Amino acid sequence: MCLLALIDEEPSYGYEMVRKLEIRGLDLVSDGSIYPLLSRLQKQGLVEGYFEGSTGGPQRKYYRIRNEGASRLHEWRRDWKRLTRGVSEVLNGVESD
């Protein structure tokens, strides 16, 4: 879900996504673990990969979100909000109606 949200912000390549996650406090993700996840997202049709040259370096594989990915991300965000609201109510002792 977090990778898809990053890609939704702007097309990115794997190493760049790892750094963005670290900046936002999710430093448990390693370079090696992100590529299988990106491959899975691509196989599911949620993102598409394309190669782009970099200044003075090799081409990098960037990922951009597809329409199906944007729809799925919308669903996941809705589900995440519902889950976090419920967990907060349990942890804070608030009863729901």
N, C-alpha and C positions, 0 to 999 in steps of 0.2 A: 504494500500500500504506500509506503513512504517513497519507494523508488518511483512509482507511477506519479505521485504528487510532485516530485522533483522534475520529472520529465514533462509534466503538464506545465510547469513554470517556464521551462525553456529546454530545447534539445540539449542533451549532454552526453558525454562519453563516460565510461565506467569509473576511471580513476577520479574524474571530476565529481561524480556523484558521491563517492566515498568521502572526499574532502568536504563536500556540502553537508553530508550527514554528520561528520565530526564537528563542524562549526555549530551545528544545531543541537549538539549534545548527544548524538547517537554514535559514539566512538567504538561500539562493539562490532561494527561491520568491517570486515577485512577486504582487501582487494580481491583475494581469491574466492570469497564467498559471493561476491556481487555478480560475477559473470554468469554463473548458472541460473541465478534469478532473472537476469536480463534475458537470457536465452529462453527461459520458460515464459516470460511475458511476451516475447516475440512469437513463440510457437502458439500461444493462445490468441494471437492477433490483437493484442492490446497495445503494442508498440511496434514500430518498424525501425530497422537499423539501416544506416547508410554511411558510406565512407566520405570523409572530408579531409583534405590536406591541411597540415599545420605548417606554420612558418618555420622553415629550417629543420623539420622533423618528418617522421613517417606519417602516413594517413592514420586517422583515428576513426573508430566506429562510433558514431553518434546515434542516439535513440530519440525518436519523437513519438508522441502519443498519437494513436489512431482514434477514430470516432468511438469504436467499441471500448477502447481504454478509458476515454473520457466518461462514457456512460458507467462503466464499472467503478471508476474512481468516485463518481457521484454517489453510487450505492454504498460503497465502502465508507465514505465520509459520513453518510447518514447513519449507517450501522455503528460506526465508531462513536459518534455523538451520543447515540442511545446507550451504548455500553458504558461509556465513561460517566454519563449522568447517573446510571443505575449503580455503578461502583461507588461514586461519590456519595450517593444517598445512603448506601450500606455503611461505608466507612465513617460518615459523619453522623450516623444515627437518625437521619431524616426519614420519616415515613411518607410514602407516596399515597395519594388518594385512592 
